[in-house]
Amino acid sequence: MTLTAYTEDTIRTLDWKEHIRKRPGMYIGKLGDGTSQDDGIYVLLKEVLDNSVDEYMMGFGKTIEITINEDVVRIRDYGRGIPLGKLRDVASKMNTGAKYDSKVFKKSVGLNGVGIKAVNALCSFFEITSYRDGMFKKVIFNEGNLNQETQEETGDFKNGTLVSFVPDHKMFGHFKFIEDYVESMVKNYVYLNSGLTIYLNGSAYYSKDGLVELLRDNVNGDGLYPIIHLKDEDIELALTHGSQYGEIYYTFVNGQHTIQGGTHLTAFKEALVKTIREFYKKDFDPSDIRASVVAALSIKVEEPVFESQTKTKLGSKDMGPDGISIRNFISDFLKRHLDNYLHKHPETADNLLRKIIESERERREISGIQKLARERAKKVSLHNRKLRDCKIHFNSSAERRFETIIFITEGDSASGSITTSRDVYTQAVFSLKGKPLNVYGLTKKIVYENEEFNFLQAALNIEDGLENLRYNQVVIATDADVDGMHIRLLMITFFLQFFPDLVRHGHLYILQTPLFRVRNKKETIYCYGEEEKEQAVKKLNSPEITRFKGLGEISPEEFKKFIGKDIRLEPVRIKKGDHIQKILPFFMGKNTSERQGFIIENLRVEEDEADVAV
């Protein structure tokens, strides 16, 4: 064993930009190429946008403009503008900012003076311009290094700040901003800030009804009763029950979307159960009260404490200097306002009671099956028959938790190739046995009665929601043939039917694997479609062409290339207007003739378009 000398020379001090580039996970969670909603390029955008929104929250500037042109992002606000003499420091000195002064920025998101510096360090180009009281100044950086700083000049501009940046391709690879993800982020900002207009590539986003509008835009189908909207100083709540399985929550702190919840979500769940029990004077099971609930909660906290720099989970226990606990604050709010609302709206109270009783009846029907199913799942996990887990779960302090992936695949050869090729630290494999069942129209009872679904639910740990989801990315990995496509559809149906939140929060993906291998003696090119294949054939000139019929035909050595850093994942997304309760019956129901007509008609449209193109 060779020992490395431990001397004074081995001790290094990194400057701010070196540390950020060497440990980006500490600042933006993960890198990524934009495929996932929590990839770093969206965190960069959010960090800059947070500052502009904070200006609006303090009463300055009602408009923010965002332009994204391929890899170039431009954000212009009309707030107060950064004091010109401190412009360079704000962008390049750690722990520098005005938000340490709560009189200037009260109940804001960015509090530690790190965010915009992380953006600067992780961008190949970063330009910040401040317009303030008839003067302006510009500073330009490359990878955090100062490139240019102009003198203060006079100009006829509205006050505010303009930031332009290009995420560094050396850090993020061949990334791409997905407009749906950016649009979702922008909508959350306007839902929470009535009166704010954000322009995204020229399209205006504005919300009049706040969290009520958020639920209307995101709930698939109508709620079981009109949305309950409650509001007080420092708190706003929109609440209903849907027809979906599972609980859906949208939580925010000072305008920050806390997708992992935190103390405010825990407090809300407890307070909801307590208030409902007291109103109906019945000791309902908490799971029956919260079954199918859809809620959006926003609170404002002075100097919030988040569990990471990405601010996705609140750790604060109290509301601020006054010392009121978040738990008591939310509990008192629901006790007063929700209790009063239900007394004033007896029809809503009756509908809610019927939903709770229905959930209670269904839970009791499957409780025995659940117990047996859990026992079977534990035994399978111990014997490693279905799940080949990743080692990260045995190291709770691991920093690479955002990289966790589980591949759901079918057949011994396919699962064998992935198992042999995978990164055993972050990647797991779940093997399906044949085609799964079409679960459309079935109750959740089938999840426990069907061995495949029961084991999969246990492997993902999603029986009680997504809070303890064991893998950040759930990837369906099937052959690119008719059978493989069918399995994909059946698995997507399973998740949409019983665990729609998994899809809604951007955890479900399809693995893209090459259809062709084009090679000669000097070079090999893997192609994911006909167009790529044609380009490869032209480039290599008379090469050998192999068509992969299934995942099992790809050797483990080759497979490493397709599930490593260059992995191609296609996210399964639910867009506005995609109503699950309408989509599933049409595509997975028994209306065969209607579906056949739809397919034929759309094939005709594609053929007509092709003729026009020719």
C-alpha positions as CSV (number, residue, x, y, z in Angstrom):
1,M,0.0,0.0,0.0
2,T,1.4,3.4,-1.1
3,L,1.0,6.1,1.5
4,T,0.6,9.7,0.3
5,A,2.6,12.2,2.3
6,Y,0.5,14.4,4.5
7,T,2.5,17.7,4.7
8,E,1.9,21.5,4.7
9,D,2.0,21.3,0.9
10,T,-1.0,19.1,0.7
11,I,-3.2,21.7,2.5
12,R,-4.9,24.0,0.0
13,T,-7.2,27.0,0.3
14,L,-9.7,27.4,-2.6
15,D,-11.0,30.8,-3.5
16,W,-14.8,31.2,-3.8
17,K,-15.2,30.4,-7.4
18,E,-12.9,27.3,-7.3
19,H,-14.8,25.9,-4.4
20,I,-18.2,26.4,-6.2
21,R,-16.9,24.8,-9.4
22,K,-15.3,21.9,-7.4
23,R,-18.3,21.3,-5.2
24,P,-21.3,22.5,-7.2
25,G,-23.7,20.1,-5.4
26,M,-23.3,22.2,-2.2
27,Y,-24.7,25.2,-4.0
28,I,-27.1,24.0,-6.7
29,G,-27.9,20.4,-5.7
30,K,-26.7,18.8,-8.9
31,L,-25.6,19.6,-12.4
32,G,-27.7,17.8,-15.0
33,D,-28.5,18.6,-18.6
34,G,-32.0,20.2,-18.1
35,T,-33.9,16.9,-18.6
36,S,-34.9,16.9,-14.9
37,Q,-36.9,19.7,-13.3
38,D,-34.3,19.9,-10.4
39,D,-31.3,20.1,-12.7
40,G,-28.8,22.9,-11.9
41,I,-29.5,25.1,-14.9
42,Y,-33.0,25.8,-13.5
43,V,-31.4,26.6,-10.0
44,L,-29.2,29.2,-11.7
45,L,-32.2,30.8,-13.3
46,K,-34.1,30.7,-10.0
47,E,-31.3,32.2,-8.0
48,V,-31.3,35.3,-10.3
49,L,-35.1,35.5,-10.5
50,D,-35.4,35.2,-6.7
51,N,-33.5,38.6,-6.3
52,S,-35.9,40.2,-8.8
53,V,-39.0,38.8,-7.1
54,D,-37.6,40.0,-3.7
55,E,-37.5,43.5,-5.1
56,Y,-41.2,43.2,-6.1
57,M,-42.1,41.9,-2.6
58,M,-40.5,45.0,-1.1
59,G,-42.7,47.1,-3.3
60,F,-40.4,48.0,-6.2
61,G,-41.0,47.0,-9.8
62,K,-44.2,45.2,-11.0
63,T,-42.6,43.6,-14.1
64,I,-39.8,41.1,-14.8
65,E,-38.7,40.1,-18.2
66,I,-37.1,36.7,-19.0
67,T,-35.6,35.8,-22.3
68,I,-34.1,32.3,-23.0
69,N,-32.5,31.9,-26.4
70,E,-30.9,28.4,-26.5
71,D,-28.2,28.6,-23.8
72,V,-28.4,32.4,-23.2
73,V,-30.6,33.6,-20.3
74,R,-31.5,37.3,-19.8
75,I,-33.4,38.6,-16.8
76,R,-34.4,42.3,-16.4
77,D,-36.3,43.7,-13.4
78,Y,-37.4,47.2,-12.6
79,G,-36.6,47.3,-8.9
80,R,-34.3,49.7,-7.1
81,G,-31.1,48.6,-8.9
82,I,-28.0,47.4,-7.0
83,P,-25.9,50.3,-5.5
84,L,-23.4,50.9,-8.3
85,G,-20.3,51.0,-6.0
86,K,-21.1,47.5,-4.7
87,L,-22.1,45.9,-8.0
88,R,-18.9,43.8,-8.4
89,D,-18.9,42.7,-4.8
90,V,-22.5,41.5,-4.9
91,A,-21.7,39.3,-7.9
92,S,-18.3,38.0,-6.7
93,K,-17.8,38.3,-2.9
94,M,-19.2,35.5,-0.8
95,N,-21.5,36.4,2.0
96,T,-22.1,39.8,0.5
97,G,-25.6,41.3,0.1
98,A,-28.3,43.6,1.5
99,K,-30.4,40.7,2.8
100,Y,-28.5,40.5,6.1
101,D,-30.4,43.8,6.8
102,S,-34.0,42.7,7.5
103,K,-35.1,46.3,7.3
104,V,-34.2,46.4,3.6
105,F,-35.3,42.9,2.7
106,K,-37.9,41.5,5.1
107,K,-39.2,37.9,4.6
108,S,-37.2,37.4,1.4
109,V,-35.8,34.1,-0.1
110,G,-32.1,34.8,-0.6
111,L,-30.5,35.4,2.8
112,N,-27.0,34.1,2.8
113,G,-25.3,36.1,0.0
114,V,-24.3,33.0,-2.0
115,G,-26.9,32.4,-4.8
116,I,-25.8,34.9,-7.5
117,K,-22.2,34.1,-6.8
118,A,-22.8,30.5,-7.5
119,V,-24.4,31.5,-10.8
120,N,-21.4,33.6,-11.7
121,A,-18.9,30.8,-10.9
122,L,-20.8,28.2,-12.9
123,C,-21.3,30.3,-16.1
124,S,-18.9,30.7,-19.0
125,F,-20.4,34.2,-19.4
126,F,-22.0,36.3,-16.6
127,E,-22.9,40.0,-17.1
128,I,-24.7,42.1,-14.5
129,T,-25.8,45.7,-15.1
130,S,-27.4,48.0,-12.5
131,Y,-29.6,51.0,-13.5
132,R,-30.0,53.4,-10.6
133,D,-31.2,57.0,-10.4
134,G,-30.0,58.0,-13.9
135,M,-26.7,56.2,-13.7
136,F,-25.7,52.7,-14.7
137,K,-22.7,50.3,-14.5
138,K,-21.8,46.9,-16.0
139,V,-19.6,44.1,-14.8
140,I,-18.7,41.0,-16.9
141,F,-17.2,37.7,-15.6
142,N,-16.1,34.4,-17.2
143,E,-16.3,31.4,-14.9
144,G,-16.3,33.8,-11.9
145,N,-13.2,35.7,-13.2
146,L,-13.5,39.4,-13.7
147,N,-13.4,40.2,-17.4
148,Q,-14.6,43.8,-17.6
149,E,-15.9,46.5,-15.3
150,T,-17.2,49.8,-16.8
151,Q,-17.2,53.2,-15.2
152,E,-20.4,54.6,-13.9
153,E,-22.2,56.4,-16.7
154,T,-25.4,58.5,-17.1
155,G,-28.3,57.1,-19.1
156,D,-32.0,57.4,-19.6
157,F,-33.0,54.0,-18.2
158,K,-35.6,52.8,-15.7
159,N,-34.2,51.7,-12.4
160,G,-33.5,48.0,-12.0
161,T,-31.1,45.2,-12.7
162,L,-30.2,43.2,-15.9
163,V,-28.4,39.9,-15.6
164,S,-27.3,37.8,-18.6
165,F,-25.6,34.5,-18.3
166,V,-24.6,31.3,-20.2
167,P,-24.3,28.1,-18.0
168,D,-20.8,26.6,-18.6
169,H,-21.0,23.7,-21.0
170,K,-17.9,22.3,-19.3
171,M,-19.9,21.9,-16.1
172,F,-23.4,21.1,-17.5
173,G,-22.6,19.3,-20.8
174,H,-25.0,19.7,-23.7
175,F,-27.8,21.1,-21.7
176,K,-31.2,22.4,-22.9
177,F,-33.8,24.5,-21.1
178,I,-37.2,22.8,-21.3
179,E,-39.8,25.5,-21.6
180,D,-42.5,23.6,-19.6
181,Y,-40.2,23.6,-16.6
182,V,-39.4,27.3,-16.8
183,E,-43.1,28.1,-17.4
184,S,-44.0,26.1,-14.3
185,M,-41.4,28.1,-12.2
186,V,-42.7,31.4,-13.6
187,K,-46.3,30.5,-12.8
188,N,-45.5,29.7,-9.2
189,Y,-43.9,33.2,-8.8
190,V,-47.0,34.9,-10.1
191,Y,-49.4,32.7,-8.2
192,L,-47.7,33.9,-5.0
193,N,-47.3,37.5,-6.0
194,S,-50.6,39.0,-7.1
195,G,-49.9,42.1,-9.2
196,L,-46.6,40.9,-10.5
197,T,-46.3,40.3,-14.3
198,I,-43.5,38.1,-15.6
199,Y,-42.8,38.0,-19.4
200,L,-41.2,34.7,-20.6
201,N,-40.0,35.0,-24.1
202,G,-42.6,37.6,-24.8
203,S,-45.6,35.8,-23.2
204,A,-47.1,37.5,-20.1
205,Y,-47.9,35.6,-16.9
206,Y,-50.1,37.2,-14.3
207,S,-52.3,35.7,-11.6
208,K,-55.4,37.3,-10.1
209,D,-56.6,34.4,-7.9
210,G,-53.2,33.2,-6.5
211,L,-53.2,29.8,-5.0
212,V,-56.8,29.1,-6.1
213,E,-55.6,29.5,-9.7
214,L,-52.6,27.2,-9.0
215,L,-54.9,24.4,-8.0
216,R,-57.2,25.0,-10.9
217,D,-54.3,24.8,-13.3
218,N,-52.8,21.7,-11.7
219,V,-55.6,19.5,-10.5
220,N,-56.6,17.0,-13.1
221,G,-60.4,17.2,-13.2
222,D,-62.7,19.1,-10.9
223,G,-62.3,18.9,-7.1
224,L,-65.0,17.1,-5.0
225,Y,-66.1,20.5,-3.6
226,P,-65.3,24.2,-4.5
227,I,-61.7,25.1,-3.6
228,I,-61.5,26.5,-0.1
229,H,-59.4,29.7,-0.1
230,L,-58.2,31.0,3.3
231,K,-55.8,34.0,3.8
232,D,-54.3,35.9,6.7
233,E,-51.2,37.9,7.3
234,D,-48.1,35.8,6.4
235,I,-50.2,32.7,5.3
236,E,-52.4,31.6,2.4
237,L,-54.1,28.3,1.8
238,A,-56.1,26.7,-1.1
239,L,-57.6,23.3,-0.4
240,T,-59.8,20.7,-2.0
241,H,-60.0,16.9,-2.4
242,G,-59.7,15.3,-5.8
243,S,-60.4,11.8,-7.2
244,Q,-56.8,10.8,-7.4
245,Y,-55.0,8.4,-5.1
246,G,-52.4,9.9,-2.8
247,E,-51.9,13.4,-1.4
248,I,-50.8,16.4,-3.5
249,Y,-49.2,19.4,-1.8
250,Y,-47.7,22.7,-3.2
251,T,-45.8,24.4,-0.4
252,F,-44.0,27.8,-0.4
253,V,-41.9,29.8,1.9
254,N,-41.3,33.5,1.1
255,G,-42.2,32.7,-2.5
256,Q,-39.8,29.7,-2.7
257,H,-41.3,26.4,-3.9
258,T,-40.3,24.0,-1.2
259,I,-40.8,20.8,-3.2
260,Q,-39.5,18.6,-0.3
261,G,-41.8,20.2,2.2
262,G,-40.4,20.7,5.7
263,T,-41.7,22.0,9.0
264,H,-44.6,24.0,7.5
265,L,-45.9,21.0,5.6
266,T,-45.7,18.7,8.6
267,A,-47.5,21.3,10.7
268,F,-50.2,21.7,8.1
269,K,-50.9,18.0,7.9
270,E,-51.2,17.7,11.7
271,A,-53.4,20.8,11.9
272,L,-55.7,19.6,9.1
273,V,-56.3,16.3,10.9
274,K,-56.8,18.0,14.2
275,T,-59.3,20.6,12.8
276,I,-61.3,18.1,10.9
277,R,-61.6,15.7,13.8
278,E,-62.8,18.5,16.1
279,F,-65.3,19.9,13.5
280,Y,-67.0,16.5,12.9
281,K,-66.3,15.3,16.5
282,K,-65.0,12.0,15.2
283,D,-61.6,10.4,15.6
284,F,-60.9,9.7,12.0
285,D,-57.7,8.1,10.9
286,P,-55.3,10.7,9.6
287,S,-54.8,8.8,6.3
288,D,-58.6,8.9,5.7
289,I,-58.7,12.7,6.2
290,R,-55.8,13.4,3.9
291,A,-56.6,10.8,1.2
292,S,-56.8,12.5,-2.2
293,V,-56.3,16.0,-0.6
294,V,-54.9,18.7,-2.9
295,A,-53.5,21.8,-1.2
296,A,-51.3,24.8,-1.8
297,L,-49.8,26.5,1.3
298,S,-47.7,29.6,1.4
299,I,-46.2,31.2,4.5
300,K,-43.8,34.1,5.1
301,V,-41.0,33.7,7.6
302,E,-38.3,36.1,8.8
303,E,-34.8,34.7,8.2
304,P,-36.0,31.2,7.1
305,V,-33.6,28.3,7.6
306,F,-33.5,25.8,4.7
307,E,-31.9,22.4,4.8
308,S,-29.7,23.1,1.8
309,Q,-28.6,26.0,-0.5
310,T,-31.3,24.9,-3.1
311,K,-34.0,25.8,-0.5
312,T,-36.3,22.9,-1.3
313,K,-37.0,22.0,2.3
314,L,-37.8,24.3,5.3
315,G,-35.9,23.6,8.5
316,S,-37.1,26.6,10.5
317,K,-39.1,25.9,13.7
318,D,-40.5,29.4,14.3
319,M,-41.8,32.4,12.3
320,G,-39.1,34.8,13.2
321,P,-37.9,37.1,16.0
322,D,-41.4,37.1,17.7
323,G,-40.8,33.4,18.5
324,I,-44.1,32.0,17.4
325,S,-43.7,28.4,16.3
326,I,-44.7,27.5,12.8
327,R,-46.6,24.5,14.2
328,N,-48.8,26.7,16.5
329,F,-49.1,29.5,13.9
330,I,-50.6,27.1,11.3
331,S,-52.6,25.2,13.8
332,D,-54.3,28.3,15.1
333,F,-54.9,29.6,11.6
334,L,-56.7,26.4,10.5
335,K,-58.6,26.1,13.7
336,R,-60.1,29.6,13.2
337,H,-60.5,29.9,9.4
338,L,-61.1,26.3,8.2
339,D,-63.5,25.6,11.1
340,N,-65.4,28.8,10.3
341,Y,-65.5,28.1,6.6
342,L,-67.0,24.6,7.1
343,H,-69.7,26.0,9.4
344,K,-70.6,28.6,6.8
345,H,-70.6,26.2,3.9
346,P,-72.5,23.0,5.0
347,E,-72.6,21.6,1.4
348,T,-68.8,21.6,1.3
349,A,-68.7,20.1,4.8
350,D,-71.0,17.3,3.7
351,N,-69.0,16.5,0.6
352,L,-65.8,16.4,2.6
353,L,-67.4,14.1,5.2
354,R,-68.5,11.7,2.4
355,K,-65.0,11.6,1.0
356,I,-63.5,10.8,4.4
357,I,-66.0,8.0,5.0
358,E,-65.4,6.6,1.5
359,S,-61.6,6.6,2.1
360,E,-62.1,4.9,5.5
361,R,-64.2,2.1,3.9
362,E,-61.6,1.5,1.1
363,R,-58.8,1.5,3.6
364,R,-60.5,-1.2,5.7
365,E,-61.2,-3.3,2.7
366,I,-57.5,-3.5,1.8
367,S,-55.9,-3.3,5.3
368,G,-55.5,-7.1,5.5
369,I,-54.1,-7.4,2.0
370,Q,-51.7,-4.5,2.8
371,K,-50.2,-6.4,5.8
372,L,-49.6,-9.6,3.8
373,A,-48.2,-7.6,0.9
374,R,-45.7,-5.8,3.1
375,E,-44.5,-9.0,4.5
376,R,-44.0,-10.5,1.0
377,A,-42.2,-7.4,-0.2
378,K,-39.8,-7.5,2.8
379,K,-39.0,-11.2,2.0
380,V,-38.3,-10.4,-1.6
381,S,-36.1,-7.5,-0.7
382,L,-34.1,-9.8,1.6
383,H,-33.7,-12.5,-1.1
384,N,-32.9,-9.9,-3.8
385,R,-35.1,-11.5,-6.3
386,K,-36.7,-8.4,-7.9
387,L,-34.6,-5.5,-6.8
388,R,-30.8,-5.0,-7.2
389,D,-30.4,-2.0,-5.0
390,C,-27.7,0.7,-5.1
391,K,-25.2,1.2,-2.3
392,I,-26.0,4.9,-1.7
393,H,-28.9,3.8,0.6
394,F,-26.4,2.3,3.0
395,N,-24.7,5.7,3.4
396,S,-27.2,8.2,4.7
397,S,-24.8,11.1,4.5
398,A,-24.1,10.6,0.8
399,E,-24.0,13.8,-1.2
400,R,-25.0,12.1,-4.5
401,R,-28.6,11.4,-3.5
402,F,-29.8,13.5,-6.4
403,E,-28.2,11.0,-8.8
404,T,-30.1,8.0,-7.6
405,I,-31.8,6.1,-10.4
406,I,-33.9,2.9,-10.5
407,F,-34.3,1.2,-13.9
408,I,-37.5,-0.7,-14.4
409,T,-36.9,-3.3,-17.0
410,E,-38.4,-6.5,-18.4
411,G,-36.6,-9.8,-19.1
412,D,-33.5,-11.5,-17.8
413,S,-31.2,-10.4,-20.7
414,A,-32.1,-6.7,-20.4
415,S,-31.9,-6.6,-16.7
416,G,-28.7,-8.5,-16.8
417,S,-27.1,-6.0,-19.2
418,I,-28.1,-3.0,-17.0
419,T,-27.1,-4.7,-13.8
420,T,-23.7,-5.5,-15.1
421,S,-23.2,-2.0,-16.6
422,R,-24.7,0.2,-13.9
423,D,-23.0,2.4,-11.3
424,V,-23.7,0.2,-8.3
425,Y,-23.4,3.3,-6.0
426,T,-26.3,5.3,-7.4
427,Q,-28.2,3.0,-9.9
428,A,-30.6,0.2,-9.0
429,V,-32.5,-2.3,-11.2
430,F,-36.0,-3.6,-10.8
431,S,-36.9,-6.6,-13.0
432,L,-40.4,-7.1,-14.3
433,K,-41.7,-10.5,-15.0
434,G,-43.5,-10.2,-18.3
435,K,-46.0,-7.6,-19.3
436,P,-47.6,-5.8,-16.3
437,L,-51.3,-5.6,-15.9
438,N,-53.4,-2.8,-17.4
439,V,-54.7,-1.2,-14.2
440,Y,-57.0,1.4,-15.7
441,G,-60.3,1.3,-13.9
442,L,-59.0,-0.9,-11.0
443,T,-58.8,0.2,-7.4
444,K,-55.7,0.5,-5.3
445,K,-56.4,-2.9,-3.9
446,I,-54.7,-4.3,-7.0
447,V,-51.4,-2.7,-6.0
448,Y,-51.3,-5.1,-3.0
449,E,-52.8,-8.1,-4.7
450,N,-50.5,-8.0,-7.8
451,E,-47.0,-9.3,-6.9
452,E,-45.2,-7.1,-9.4
453,F,-46.9,-3.8,-8.4
454,N,-46.6,-4.6,-4.7
455,F,-42.9,-5.3,-4.9
456,L,-42.3,-2.2,-7.0
457,Q,-44.2,0.0,-4.6
458,A,-42.1,-1.4,-1.8
459,A,-38.9,-0.8,-3.7
460,L,-39.8,2.8,-4.4
461,N,-41.1,3.3,-0.8
462,I,-44.1,5.3,-2.1
463,E,-47.0,3.7,-0.3
464,D,-47.5,6.8,1.9
465,G,-46.5,9.4,-0.6
466,L,-43.3,10.7,-2.1
467,E,-41.6,12.1,1.0
468,N,-39.5,8.9,1.4
469,L,-39.1,8.1,-2.3
470,R,-35.8,6.2,-2.5
471,Y,-34.8,7.2,-6.0
472,N,-34.8,10.7,-7.6
473,Q,-35.3,9.3,-11.1
474,V,-37.6,6.3,-11.9
475,V,-36.6,5.2,-15.4
476,I,-38.7,2.8,-17.6
477,A,-36.1,0.9,-19.6
478,T,-37.7,-1.3,-22.3
479,D,-37.0,-2.4,-25.8
480,A,-37.7,0.0,-28.6
481,D,-40.2,-2.4,-30.3
482,V,-44.0,-2.8,-30.1
483,D,-43.8,-5.0,-27.0
484,G,-41.5,-2.5,-25.3
485,M,-43.7,0.4,-26.1
486,H,-46.7,-1.5,-24.7
487,I,-44.9,-2.1,-21.4
488,R,-44.0,1.6,-21.2
489,L,-47.6,2.5,-21.7
490,L,-48.8,0.0,-19.0
491,M,-46.2,1.3,-16.5
492,I,-47.1,4.9,-17.2
493,T,-50.7,4.0,-16.7
494,F,-49.8,2.4,-13.3
495,F,-48.1,5.5,-12.1
496,L,-50.8,7.9,-13.4
497,Q,-53.5,5.8,-11.9
498,F,-52.1,5.3,-8.4
499,F,-49.1,7.6,-8.0
500,P,-49.6,10.7,-10.2
501,D,-47.4,12.8,-8.0
502,L,-44.4,10.8,-9.1
503,V,-45.1,12.0,-12.6
504,R,-46.2,15.5,-11.6
505,H,-43.0,16.2,-9.7
506,G,-40.8,15.1,-12.6
507,H,-39.5,11.7,-11.3
508,L,-40.6,9.4,-14.1
509,Y,-38.5,9.0,-17.3
510,I,-38.1,6.8,-20.4
511,L,-34.6,5.5,-21.1
512,Q,-33.5,6.3,-24.6
513,T,-31.1,3.7,-26.1
514,P,-29.6,3.6,-29.5
515,L,-31.5,1.9,-32.4
516,F,-28.4,1.6,-34.6
517,R,-24.6,1.1,-34.3
518,V,-22.7,2.4,-37.3
519,R,-19.0,1.6,-37.4
520,N,-15.9,1.1,-39.5
521,K,-12.4,0.0,-38.4
522,K,-11.6,3.4,-37.0
523,E,-14.9,4.8,-35.4
524,T,-18.2,3.7,-33.9
525,I,-21.3,5.9,-33.8
526,Y,-24.4,5.0,-31.9
527,C,-27.6,6.5,-33.4
528,Y,-31.0,7.0,-31.7
529,G,-33.0,7.5,-34.9
530,E,-33.0,7.3,-38.7
531,E,-31.8,10.8,-39.2
532,E,-28.7,10.2,-37.0
533,K,-28.1,6.9,-38.8
534,E,-28.1,8.6,-42.2
535,Q,-25.6,11.2,-41.0
536,A,-23.4,8.6,-39.5
537,V,-23.4,6.5,-42.8
538,K,-22.4,9.6,-44.7
539,K,-19.6,10.4,-42.3
540,L,-18.1,6.9,-42.1
541,N,-18.6,5.9,-45.8
542,S,-19.7,2.3,-46.3
543,P,-19.8,1.2,-42.7
544,E,-21.2,-1.8,-41.0
545,I,-24.8,-1.1,-39.6
546,T,-26.3,-3.0,-36.7
547,R,-30.0,-2.6,-35.7
548,F,-30.5,-3.3,-32.0
549,K,-33.8,-5.2,-31.6
550,G,-33.6,-5.2,-27.8
551,L,-31.7,-4.1,-24.7
552,G,-30.4,-7.6,-24.3
553,E,-28.5,-7.4,-27.6
554,I,-26.4,-4.5,-26.3
555,S,-23.2,-5.7,-24.5
556,P,-22.6,-4.6,-21.0
557,E,-19.5,-2.7,-22.1
558,E,-21.6,-0.8,-24.6
559,F,-24.4,-0.3,-22.2
560,K,-22.1,1.7,-19.8
561,K,-22.0,4.4,-22.4
562,F,-25.8,4.8,-22.5
563,I,-26.5,4.9,-18.7
564,G,-23.4,6.9,-17.7
565,K,-22.8,10.6,-17.8
566,D,-24.2,10.8,-21.4
567,I,-27.5,9.0,-20.5
568,R,-30.5,10.2,-22.5
569,L,-33.7,10.4,-20.6
570,E,-37.1,11.5,-21.9
571,P,-39.2,12.9,-19.0
572,V,-42.8,11.9,-18.7
573,R,-44.6,15.2,-18.1
574,I,-48.1,16.2,-17.2
575,K,-48.9,19.5,-18.9
576,K,-51.7,22.0,-18.2
577,G,-54.8,20.6,-20.0
578,D,-53.6,17.0,-19.6
579,H,-56.5,15.7,-17.5
580,I,-55.6,12.2,-16.3
581,Q,-59.2,11.2,-15.8
582,K,-59.9,11.9,-19.5
583,I,-56.6,10.6,-20.9
584,L,-56.6,7.2,-19.3
585,P,-60.1,6.1,-20.3
586,F,-59.4,7.1,-23.9
587,F,-56.1,5.4,-24.3
588,M,-56.4,2.5,-21.8
589,G,-60.2,1.8,-21.7
590,K,-62.4,-0.5,-23.7
591,N,-63.2,2.0,-26.4
592,T,-61.2,0.1,-29.1
593,S,-63.1,1.4,-32.1
594,E,-62.9,5.0,-31.0
595,R,-59.1,4.7,-30.3
596,Q,-58.6,3.0,-33.7
597,G,-60.3,5.8,-35.5
598,F,-58.1,8.3,-33.7
599,I,-54.9,6.5,-34.7
600,I,-56.0,6.2,-38.4
601,E,-57.1,9.9,-38.5
602,N,-53.8,11.1,-37.1
603,L,-51.8,8.9,-39.4
604,R,-53.6,10.5,-42.3
605,V,-52.7,14.0,-40.9
606,E,-49.0,13.0,-40.7
607,E,-49.1,11.6,-44.3
608,D,-50.7,14.8,-45.6
609,E,-48.1,16.9,-43.8
610,A,-45.4,14.7,-45.3
611,D,-46.9,15.2,-48.8
612,V,-46.9,19.0,-48.4
613,A,-43.3,18.9,-47.2
614,V,-42.2,16.9,-50.3
